[in-house]
Amino acid sequence: MMNCGGAGQCGTCIVEITEGMENLSPLTDVESKILKKKPDNYRLACQTLVNGSVSVVTKP
């Protein structure tokens, strides 16, 4: 796998949010494209700003 360096292009940083979705920034356009066939609680760690407590499962 390749790593895009935080540009949101490769999808290797997909995480599952188990608690605290309300403490995250809205989905970016890049995330919407990459995650369109994934569950609603999946995010790209490189594109998400955290503004409070969040529980995350890495490599879901």
CHARMM internal coordinates of N, CA and C (Angstrom, degrees):
IC EDIT
DIST 1 N 1 CA 1.4471
DIST 1 CA 1 C 1.5252
ANGL 1 N 1 CA 1 C 109.80
DIST 1 C 2 N 1.2904
ANGL 1 CA 1 C 2 N 114.45
DIHE 1 N 1 CA 1 C 2 N 152.36
DIST 2 N 2 CA 1.4505
ANGL 1 C 2 N 2 CA 119.07
DIHE 1 CA 1 C 2 N 2 CA 177.13
DIST 2 CA 2 C 1.5232
ANGL 2 N 2 CA 2 C 109.98
DIHE 1 C 2 N 2 CA 2 C -103.35
DIST 2 C 3 N 1.2879
ANGL 2 CA 2 C 3 N 115.74
DIHE 2 N 2 CA 2 C 3 N 167.12
DIST 3 N 3 CA 1.4548
ANGL 2 C 3 N 3 CA 121.85
DIHE 2 CA 2 C 3 N 3 CA 178.84
DIST 3 CA 3 C 1.5215
ANGL 3 N 3 CA 3 C 107.38
DIHE 2 C 3 N 3 CA 3 C -124.43
DIST 3 C 4 N 1.3232
ANGL 3 CA 3 C 4 N 116.84
DIHE 3 N 3 CA 3 C 4 N 128.80
DIST 4 N 4 CA 1.4624
ANGL 3 C 4 N 4 CA 121.32
DIHE 3 CA 3 C 4 N 4 CA -174.28
DIST 4 CA 4 C 1.5216
ANGL 4 N 4 CA 4 C 113.20
DIHE 3 C 4 N 4 CA 4 C -87.62
DIST 4 C 5 N 1.3294
ANGL 4 CA 4 C 5 N 118.03
DIHE 4 N 4 CA 4 C 5 N -1.21
DIST 5 N 5 CA 1.4582
ANGL 4 C 5 N 5 CA 120.13
DIHE 4 CA 4 C 5 N 5 CA 178.27
DIST 5 CA 5 C 1.5145
ANGL 5 N 5 CA 5 C 114.18
DIHE 4 C 5 N 5 CA 5 C 72.86
DIST 5 C 6 N 1.3193
ANGL 5 CA 5 C 6 N 117.73
DIHE 5 N 5 CA 5 C 6 N 26.92
DIST 6 N 6 CA 1.4637
ANGL 5 C 6 N 6 CA 121.45
DIHE 5 CA 5 C 6 N 6 CA 176.87
DIST 6 CA 6 C 1.5109
ANGL 6 N 6 CA 6 C 115.60
DIHE 5 C 6 N 6 CA 6 C 92.35
DIST 6 C 7 N 1.3191
ANGL 6 CA 6 C 7 N 117.58
DIHE 6 N 6 CA 6 C 7 N 10.17
DIST 7 N 7 CA 1.4678
ANGL 6 C 7 N 7 CA 120.64
DIHE 6 CA 6 C 7 N 7 CA -179.49
DIST 7 CA 7 C 1.5211
ANGL 7 N 7 CA 7 C 113.05
DIHE 6 C 7 N 7 CA 7 C -85.93
DIST 7 C 8 N 1.3427
ANGL 7 CA 7 C 8 N 117.86
DIHE 7 N 7 CA 7 C 8 N -5.51
DIST 8 N 8 CA 1.4514
ANGL 7 C 8 N 8 CA 120.60
DIHE 7 CA 7 C 8 N 8 CA 178.20
DIST 8 CA 8 C 1.5160
ANGL 8 N 8 CA 8 C 114.32
DIHE 7 C 8 N 8 CA 8 C 76.72
DIST 8 C 9 N 1.2989
ANGL 8 CA 8 C 9 N 118.21
DIHE 8 N 8 CA 8 C 9 N 22.60
DIST 9 N 9 CA 1.4630
ANGL 8 C 9 N 9 CA 121.57
DIHE 8 CA 8 C 9 N 9 CA -175.06
DIST 9 CA 9 C 1.5244
ANGL 9 N 9 CA 9 C 114.60
DIHE 8 C 9 N 9 CA 9 C -101.48
DIST 9 C 10 N 1.3347
ANGL 9 CA 9 C 10 N 118.45
DIHE 9 N 9 CA 9 C 10 N -23.15
DIST 10 N 10 CA 1.4665
ANGL 9 C 10 N 10 CA 119.37
DIHE 9 CA 9 C 10 N 10 CA -171.55
DIST 10 CA 10 C 1.5270
ANGL 10 N 10 CA 10 C 113.75
DIHE 9 C 10 N 10 CA 10 C -99.09
DIST 10 C 11 N 1.3204
ANGL 10 CA 10 C 11 N 118.51
DIHE 10 N 10 CA 10 C 11 N -27.55
DIST 11 N 11 CA 1.4634
ANGL 10 C 11 N 11 CA 121.45
DIHE 10 CA 10 C 11 N 11 CA 179.57
DIST 11 CA 11 C 1.5149
ANGL 11 N 11 CA 11 C 115.04
DIHE 10 C 11 N 11 CA 11 C 79.87
DIST 11 C 12 N 1.3284
ANGL 11 CA 11 C 12 N 119.19
DIHE 11 N 11 CA 11 C 12 N 7.71
DIST 12 N 12 CA 1.4623
ANGL 11 C 12 N 12 CA 120.21
DIHE 11 CA 11 C 12 N 12 CA -178.73
DIST 12 CA 12 C 1.5251
ANGL 12 N 12 CA 12 C 113.00
DIHE 11 C 12 N 12 CA 12 C -74.34
DIST 12 C 13 N 1.3047
ANGL 12 CA 12 C 13 N 118.61
DIHE 12 N 12 CA 12 C 13 N -11.86
DIST 13 N 13 CA 1.4662
ANGL 12 C 13 N 13 CA 121.40
DIHE 12 CA 12 C 13 N 13 CA -178.96
DIST 13 CA 13 C 1.5357
ANGL 13 N 13 CA 13 C 112.30
DIHE 12 C 13 N 13 CA 13 C -104.41
DIST 13 C 14 N 1.3255
ANGL 13 CA 13 C 14 N 117.63
DIHE 13 N 13 CA 13 C 14 N 23.09
DIST 14 N 14 CA 1.4699
ANGL 13 C 14 N 14 CA 120.36
DIHE 13 CA 13 C 14 N 14 CA 178.34
DIST 14 CA 14 C 1.5242
ANGL 14 N 14 CA 14 C 109.26
DIHE 13 C 14 N 14 CA 14 C -62.57
DIST 14 C 15 N 1.3203
ANGL 14 CA 14 C 15 N 116.27
DIHE 14 N 14 CA 14 C 15 N 131.55
DIST 15 N 15 CA 1.4567
ANGL 14 C 15 N 15 CA 122.48
DIHE 14 CA 14 C 15 N 15 CA 176.49
DIST 15 CA 15 C 1.5242
ANGL 15 N 15 CA 15 C 108.86
DIHE 14 C 15 N 15 CA 15 C -129.64
DIST 15 C 16 N 1.3231
ANGL 15 CA 15 C 16 N 114.92
DIHE 15 N 15 CA 15 C 16 N 156.55
DIST 16 N 16 CA 1.4656
ANGL 15 C 16 N 16 CA 121.68
DIHE 15 CA 15 C 16 N 16 CA 176.11
DIST 16 CA 16 C 1.5230
ANGL 16 N 16 CA 16 C 107.88
DIHE 15 C 16 N 16 CA 16 C -103.59
DIST 16 C 17 N 1.3163
ANGL 16 CA 16 C 17 N 116.94
DIHE 16 N 16 CA 16 C 17 N 126.79
DIST 17 N 17 CA 1.4581
ANGL 16 C 17 N 17 CA 122.10
DIHE 16 CA 16 C 17 N 17 CA 178.71
DIST 17 CA 17 C 1.5250
ANGL 17 N 17 CA 17 C 107.68
DIHE 16 C 17 N 17 CA 17 C -92.44
DIST 17 C 18 N 1.3388
ANGL 17 CA 17 C 18 N 116.64
DIHE 17 N 17 CA 17 C 18 N 118.66
DIST 18 N 18 CA 1.4664
ANGL 17 C 18 N 18 CA 120.06
DIHE 17 CA 17 C 18 N 18 CA -178.96
DIST 18 CA 18 C 1.5223
ANGL 18 N 18 CA 18 C 112.37
DIHE 17 C 18 N 18 CA 18 C -98.37
DIST 18 C 19 N 1.3252
ANGL 18 CA 18 C 19 N 116.99
DIHE 18 N 18 CA 18 C 19 N -23.72
DIST 19 N 19 CA 1.4669
ANGL 18 C 19 N 19 CA 122.11
DIHE 18 CA 18 C 19 N 19 CA 176.20
DIST 19 CA 19 C 1.5183
ANGL 19 N 19 CA 19 C 109.42
DIHE 18 C 19 N 19 CA 19 C -150.54
DIST 19 C 20 N 1.3161
ANGL 19 CA 19 C 20 N 116.26
DIHE 19 N 19 CA 19 C 20 N 145.80
DIST 20 N 20 CA 1.4558
ANGL 19 C 20 N 20 CA 120.89
DIHE 19 CA 19 C 20 N 20 CA 172.29
DIST 20 CA 20 C 1.5194
ANGL 20 N 20 CA 20 C 116.42
DIHE 19 C 20 N 20 CA 20 C 91.50
DIST 20 C 21 N 1.3333
ANGL 20 CA 20 C 21 N 118.22
DIHE 20 N 20 CA 20 C 21 N 21.34
DIST 21 N 21 CA 1.4774
ANGL 20 C 21 N 21 CA 120.16
DIHE 20 CA 20 C 21 N 21 CA 178.46
DIST 21 CA 21 C 1.5251
ANGL 21 N 21 CA 21 C 111.81
DIHE 20 C 21 N 21 CA 21 C -53.23
DIST 21 C 22 N 1.3290
ANGL 21 CA 21 C 22 N 116.71
DIHE 21 N 21 CA 21 C 22 N -31.41
DIST 22 N 22 CA 1.4614
ANGL 21 C 22 N 22 CA 120.60
DIHE 21 CA 21 C 22 N 22 CA -178.43
DIST 22 CA 22 C 1.5339
ANGL 22 N 22 CA 22 C 111.89
DIHE 21 C 22 N 22 CA 22 C -68.07
DIST 22 C 23 N 1.3214
ANGL 22 CA 22 C 23 N 117.44
DIHE 22 N 22 CA 22 C 23 N -14.61
DIST 23 N 23 CA 1.4564
ANGL 22 C 23 N 23 CA 121.77
DIHE 22 CA 22 C 23 N 23 CA -179.52
DIST 23 CA 23 C 1.5261
ANGL 23 N 23 CA 23 C 113.29
DIHE 22 C 23 N 23 CA 23 C -96.06
DIST 23 C 24 N 1.3272
ANGL 23 CA 23 C 24 N 117.10
DIHE 23 N 23 CA 23 C 24 N 12.54
DIST 24 N 24 CA 1.4596
ANGL 23 C 24 N 24 CA 121.56
DIHE 23 CA 23 C 24 N 24 CA -178.75
DIST 24 CA 24 C 1.5249
ANGL 24 N 24 CA 24 C 111.19
DIHE 23 C 24 N 24 CA 24 C -110.78
DIST 24 C 25 N 1.3135
ANGL 24 CA 24 C 25 N 114.87
DIHE 24 N 24 CA 24 C 25 N 153.41
DIST 25 N 25 CA 1.4624
ANGL 24 C 25 N 25 CA 120.45
DIHE 24 CA 24 C 25 N 25 CA 175.56
DIST 25 CA 25 C 1.5302
ANGL 25 N 25 CA 25 C 109.15
DIHE 24 C 25 N 25 CA 25 C -65.69
DIST 25 C 26 N 1.3331
ANGL 25 CA 25 C 26 N 117.63
DIHE 25 N 25 CA 25 C 26 N 158.81
DIST 26 N 26 CA 1.4701
ANGL 25 C 26 N 26 CA 120.51
DIHE 25 CA 25 C 26 N 26 CA 176.66
DIST 26 CA 26 C 1.5198
ANGL 26 N 26 CA 26 C 110.85
DIHE 25 C 26 N 26 CA 26 C -63.15
DIST 26 C 27 N 1.3394
ANGL 26 CA 26 C 27 N 116.46
DIHE 26 N 26 CA 26 C 27 N 155.78
DIST 27 N 27 CA 1.4648
ANGL 26 C 27 N 27 CA 121.67
DIHE 26 CA 26 C 27 N 27 CA 176.43
DIST 27 CA 27 C 1.5151
ANGL 27 N 27 CA 27 C 110.12
DIHE 26 C 27 N 27 CA 27 C -57.27
DIST 27 C 28 N 1.3181
ANGL 27 CA 27 C 28 N 116.34
DIHE 27 N 27 CA 27 C 28 N 136.82
DIST 28 N 28 CA 1.4620
ANGL 27 C 28 N 28 CA 120.92
DIHE 27 CA 27 C 28 N 28 CA 173.84
DIST 28 CA 28 C 1.5307
ANGL 28 N 28 CA 28 C 108.31
DIHE 27 C 28 N 28 CA 28 C -82.51
DIST 28 C 29 N 1.3144
ANGL 28 CA 28 C 29 N 117.29
DIHE 28 N 28 CA 28 C 29 N 165.78
DIST 29 N 29 CA 1.4679
ANGL 28 C 29 N 29 CA 121.05
DIHE 28 CA 28 C 29 N 29 CA 176.02
DIST 29 CA 29 C 1.5272
ANGL 29 N 29 CA 29 C 110.67
DIHE 28 C 29 N 29 CA 29 C -60.35
DIST 29 C 30 N 1.3252
ANGL 29 CA 29 C 30 N 116.55
DIHE 29 N 29 CA 29 C 30 N -38.76
DIST 30 N 30 CA 1.4672
ANGL 29 C 30 N 30 CA 121.55
DIHE 29 CA 29 C 30 N 30 CA 178.55
DIST 30 CA 30 C 1.5270
ANGL 30 N 30 CA 30 C 110.06
DIHE 29 C 30 N 30 CA 30 C -61.23
DIST 30 C 31 N 1.3387
ANGL 30 CA 30 C 31 N 116.85
DIHE 30 N 30 CA 30 C 31 N -46.55
DIST 31 N 31 CA 1.4641
ANGL 30 C 31 N 31 CA 120.82
DIHE 30 CA 30 C 31 N 31 CA 179.11
DIST 31 CA 31 C 1.5235
ANGL 31 N 31 CA 31 C 111.20
DIHE 30 C 31 N 31 CA 31 C -61.31
DIST 31 C 32 N 1.3060
ANGL 31 CA 31 C 32 N 116.50
DIHE 31 N 31 CA 31 C 32 N -42.99
DIST 32 N 32 CA 1.4671
ANGL 31 C 32 N 32 CA 120.03
DIHE 31 CA 31 C 32 N 32 CA -179.37
DIST 32 CA 32 C 1.5208
ANGL 32 N 32 CA 32 C 111.73
DIHE 31 C 32 N 32 CA 32 C -56.32
DIST 32 C 33 N 1.3340
ANGL 32 CA 32 C 33 N 116.84
DIHE 32 N 32 CA 32 C 33 N -40.34
DIST 33 N 33 CA 1.4648
ANGL 32 C 33 N 33 CA 120.79
DIHE 32 CA 32 C 33 N 33 CA 178.34
DIST 33 CA 33 C 1.5253
ANGL 33 N 33 CA 33 C 111.87
DIHE 32 C 33 N 33 CA 33 C -67.42
DIST 33 C 34 N 1.3269
ANGL 33 CA 33 C 34 N 116.63
DIHE 33 N 33 CA 33 C 34 N -49.47
DIST 34 N 34 CA 1.4663
ANGL 33 C 34 N 34 CA 121.91
DIHE 33 CA 33 C 34 N 34 CA -175.77
DIST 34 CA 34 C 1.5307
ANGL 34 N 34 CA 34 C 111.34
DIHE 33 C 34 N 34 CA 34 C -67.54
DIST 34 C 35 N 1.3327
ANGL 34 CA 34 C 35 N 117.05
DIHE 34 N 34 CA 34 C 35 N -36.35
DIST 35 N 35 CA 1.4615
ANGL 34 C 35 N 35 CA 121.39
DIHE 34 CA 34 C 35 N 35 CA -172.24
DIST 35 CA 35 C 1.5269
ANGL 35 N 35 CA 35 C 114.54
DIHE 34 C 35 N 35 CA 35 C -100.47
DIST 35 C 36 N 1.3309
ANGL 35 CA 35 C 36 N 118.31
DIHE 35 N 35 CA 35 C 36 N 11.20
DIST 36 N 36 CA 1.4705
ANGL 35 C 36 N 36 CA 119.82
DIHE 35 CA 35 C 36 N 36 CA -172.20
DIST 36 CA 36 C 1.5354
ANGL 36 N 36 CA 36 C 114.20
DIHE 35 C 36 N 36 CA 36 C -60.01
DIST 36 C 37 N 1.3284
ANGL 36 CA 36 C 37 N 119.09
DIHE 36 N 36 CA 36 C 37 N -26.09
DIST 37 N 37 CA 1.4663
ANGL 36 C 37 N 37 CA 121.37
DIHE 36 CA 36 C 37 N 37 CA 179.08
DIST 37 CA 37 C 1.5233
ANGL 37 N 37 CA 37 C 112.55
DIHE 36 C 37 N 37 CA 37 C -106.44
DIST 37 C 38 N 1.3240
ANGL 37 CA 37 C 38 N 117.01
DIHE 37 N 37 CA 37 C 38 N 12.31
DIST 38 N 38 CA 1.4668
ANGL 37 C 38 N 38 CA 123.07
DIHE 37 CA 37 C 38 N 38 CA 179.99
DIST 38 CA 38 C 1.5296
ANGL 38 N 38 CA 38 C 109.52
DIHE 37 C 38 N 38 CA 38 C -102.60
DIST 38 C 39 N 1.3445
ANGL 38 CA 38 C 39 N 117.25
DIHE 38 N 38 CA 38 C 39 N 161.91
DIST 39 N 39 CA 1.4688
ANGL 38 C 39 N 39 CA 119.85
DIHE 38 CA 38 C 39 N 39 CA 176.42
DIST 39 CA 39 C 1.5324
ANGL 39 N 39 CA 39 C 112.17
DIHE 38 C 39 N 39 CA 39 C -59.57
DIST 39 C 40 N 1.3199
ANGL 39 CA 39 C 40 N 116.36
DIHE 39 N 39 CA 39 C 40 N 156.59
DIST 40 N 40 CA 1.4689
ANGL 39 C 40 N 40 CA 121.80
DIHE 39 CA 39 C 40 N 40 CA -177.13
DIST 40 CA 40 C 1.5287
ANGL 40 N 40 CA 40 C 113.37
DIHE 39 C 40 N 40 CA 40 C -63.77
DIST 40 C 41 N 1.3249
ANGL 40 CA 40 C 41 N 118.09
DIHE 40 N 40 CA 40 C 41 N -19.93
DIST 41 N 41 CA 1.4648
ANGL 40 C 41 N 41 CA 119.92
DIHE 40 CA 40 C 41 N 41 CA -178.13
DIST 41 CA 41 C 1.5315
ANGL 41 N 41 CA 41 C 112.48
DIHE 40 C 41 N 41 CA 41 C -95.15
DIST 41 C 42 N 1.3199
ANGL 41 CA 41 C 42 N 118.11
DIHE 41 N 41 CA 41 C 42 N 14.79
DIST 42 N 42 CA 1.4658
ANGL 41 C 42 N 42 CA 122.60
DIHE 41 CA 41 C 42 N 42 CA 174.30
DIST 42 CA 42 C 1.5245
ANGL 42 N 42 CA 42 C 108.73
DIHE 41 C 42 N 42 CA 42 C -96.38
DIST 42 C 43 N 1.3345
ANGL 42 CA 42 C 43 N 115.72
DIHE 42 N 42 CA 42 C 43 N 140.75
DIST 43 N 43 CA 1.4642
ANGL 42 C 43 N 43 CA 121.48
DIHE 42 CA 42 C 43 N 43 CA 178.46
DIST 43 CA 43 C 1.5158
ANGL 43 N 43 CA 43 C 109.30
DIHE 42 C 43 N 43 CA 43 C -139.61
DIST 43 C 44 N 1.3284
ANGL 43 CA 43 C 44 N 116.10
DIHE 43 N 43 CA 43 C 44 N 162.89
DIST 44 N 44 CA 1.4570
ANGL 43 C 44 N 44 CA 121.73
DIHE 43 CA 43 C 44 N 44 CA 171.46
DIST 44 CA 44 C 1.5259
ANGL 44 N 44 CA 44 C 106.59
DIHE 43 C 44 N 44 CA 44 C -94.34
DIST 44 C 45 N 1.3236
ANGL 44 CA 44 C 45 N 116.38
DIHE 44 N 44 CA 44 C 45 N 119.31
DIST 45 N 45 CA 1.4604
ANGL 44 C 45 N 45 CA 120.58
DIHE 44 CA 44 C 45 N 45 CA -176.82
DIST 45 CA 45 C 1.5291
ANGL 45 N 45 CA 45 C 111.68
DIHE 44 C 45 N 45 CA 45 C -59.09
DIST 45 C 46 N 1.3349
ANGL 45 CA 45 C 46 N 116.83
DIHE 45 N 45 CA 45 C 46 N -33.55
DIST 46 N 46 CA 1.4762
ANGL 45 C 46 N 46 CA 119.68
DIHE 45 CA 45 C 46 N 46 CA -177.12
DIST 46 CA 46 C 1.5226
ANGL 46 N 46 CA 46 C 112.89
DIHE 45 C 46 N 46 CA 46 C -73.89
DIST 46 C 47 N 1.3132
ANGL 46 CA 46 C 47 N 118.46
DIHE 46 N 46 CA 46 C 47 N -13.90
DIST 47 N 47 CA 1.4631
ANGL 46 C 47 N 47 CA 121.71
DIHE 46 CA 46 C 47 N 47 CA -176.28
DIST 47 CA 47 C 1.5271
ANGL 47 N 47 CA 47 C 112.97
DIHE 46 C 47 N 47 CA 47 C -111.10
DIST 47 C 48 N 1.3301
ANGL 47 CA 47 C 48 N 117.54
DIHE 47 N 47 CA 47 C 48 N -4.36
DIST 48 N 48 CA 1.4602
ANGL 47 C 48 N 48 CA 122.12
DIHE 47 CA 47 C 48 N 48 CA -171.53
DIST 48 CA 48 C 1.5225
ANGL 48 N 48 CA 48 C 111.46
DIHE 47 C 48 N 48 CA 48 C -104.66
DIST 48 C 49 N 1.3211
ANGL 48 CA 48 C 49 N 116.20
DIHE 48 N 48 CA 48 C 49 N 127.94
DIST 49 N 49 CA 1.4625
ANGL 48 C 49 N 49 CA 121.39
DIHE 48 CA 48 C 49 N 49 CA 173.83
DIST 49 CA 49 C 1.5237
ANGL 49 N 49 CA 49 C 108.28
DIHE 48 C 49 N 49 CA 49 C -95.08
DIST 49 C 50 N 1.3274
ANGL 49 CA 49 C 50 N 116.28
DIHE 49 N 49 CA 49 C 50 N 132.50
DIST 50 N 50 CA 1.4622
ANGL 49 C 50 N 50 CA 122.14
DIHE 49 CA 49 C 50 N 50 CA -178.20
DIST 50 CA 50 C 1.5212
ANGL 50 N 50 CA 50 C 108.46
DIHE 49 C 50 N 50 CA 50 C -102.51
DIST 50 C 51 N 1.3429
ANGL 50 CA 50 C 51 N 115.82
DIHE 50 N 50 CA 50 C 51 N 127.27
DIST 51 N 51 CA 1.4605
ANGL 50 C 51 N 51 CA 121.57
DIHE 50 CA 50 C 51 N 51 CA -177.03
DIST 51 CA 51 C 1.5161
ANGL 51 N 51 CA 51 C 112.59
DIHE 50 C 51 N 51 CA 51 C -120.52
DIST 51 C 52 N 1.3328
ANGL 51 CA 51 C 52 N 118.19
DIHE 51 N 51 CA 51 C 52 N 25.18
DIST 52 N 52 CA 1.4558
ANGL 51 C 52 N 52 CA 122.43
DIHE 51 CA 51 C 52 N 52 CA -179.72
DIST 52 CA 52 C 1.5213
ANGL 52 N 52 CA 52 C 109.68
DIHE 51 C 52 N 52 CA 52 C 169.61
DIST 52 C 53 N 1.3149
ANGL 52 CA 52 C 53 N 116.15
DIHE 52 N 52 CA 52 C 53 N -165.44
DIST 53 N 53 CA 1.4606
ANGL 52 C 53 N 53 CA 121.17
DIHE 52 CA 52 C 53 N 53 CA -177.91
DIST 53 CA 53 C 1.5189
ANGL 53 N 53 CA 53 C 111.70
DIHE 52 C 53 N 53 CA 53 C -70.06
DIST 53 C 54 N 1.3357
ANGL 53 CA 53 C 54 N 115.76
DIHE 53 N 53 CA 53 C 54 N 133.76
DIST 54 N 54 CA 1.4584
ANGL 53 C 54 N 54 CA 122.43
DIHE 53 CA 53 C 54 N 54 CA -179.51
DIST 54 CA 54 C 1.5258
ANGL 54 N 54 CA 54 C 108.47
DIHE 53 C 54 N 54 CA 54 C -144.92
DIST 54 C 55 N 1.3320
ANGL 54 CA 54 C 55 N 117.29
DIHE 54 N 54 CA 54 C 55 N 138.52
DIST 55 N 55 CA 1.4703
ANGL 54 C 55 N 55 CA 122.10
DIHE 54 CA 54 C 55 N 55 CA 172.53
DIST 55 CA 55 C 1.5243
ANGL 55 N 55 CA 55 C 107.84
DIHE 54 C 55 N 55 CA 55 C -106.23
DIST 55 C 56 N 1.3399
ANGL 55 CA 55 C 56 N 115.93
DIHE 55 N 55 CA 55 C 56 N 133.25
DIST 56 N 56 CA 1.4545
ANGL 55 C 56 N 56 CA 122.38
DIHE 55 CA 55 C 56 N 56 CA -171.87
DIST 56 CA 56 C 1.5152
ANGL 56 N 56 CA 56 C 110.57
DIHE 55 C 56 N 56 CA 56 C -130.87
DIST 56 C 57 N 1.3364
ANGL 56 CA 56 C 57 N 116.23
DIHE 56 N 56 CA 56 C 57 N 140.27
DIST 57 N 57 CA 1.4579
ANGL 56 C 57 N 57 CA 122.62
DIHE 56 CA 56 C 57 N 57 CA 169.21
DIST 57 CA 57 C 1.5312
ANGL 57 N 57 CA 57 C 106.52
DIHE 56 C 57 N 57 CA 57 C -108.92
DIST 57 C 58 N 1.3260
ANGL 57 CA 57 C 58 N 116.24
DIHE 57 N 57 CA 57 C 58 N 119.29
DIST 58 N 58 CA 1.4553
ANGL 57 C 58 N 58 CA 119.82
DIHE 57 CA 57 C 58 N 58 CA 179.36
DIST 58 CA 58 C 1.5166
ANGL 58 N 58 CA 58 C 110.07
DIHE 57 C 58 N 58 CA 58 C -84.55
DIST 58 C 59 N 1.2986
ANGL 58 CA 58 C 59 N 116.81
DIHE 58 N 58 CA 58 C 59 N 151.12
DIST 59 N 59 CA 1.4662
ANGL 58 C 59 N 59 CA 123.85
DIHE 58 CA 58 C 59 N 59 CA -178.91
DIST 59 CA 59 C 1.5197
ANGL 59 N 59 CA 59 C 112.61
DIHE 58 C 59 N 59 CA 59 C 48.63
DIST 59 C 60 N 1.3520
ANGL 59 CA 59 C 60 N 116.82
DIHE 59 N 59 CA 59 C 60 N 58.18
DIST 60 N 60 CA 1.4727
ANGL 59 C 60 N 60 CA 119.82
DIHE 59 CA 59 C 60 N 60 CA -177.61
DIST 60 CA 60 C 1.5271
ANGL 60 N 60 CA 60 C 111.91
DIHE 59 C 60 N 60 CA 60 C -63.96
END
COOR INIT
IC SEED 1 N 1 CA 1 C
IC BUILD
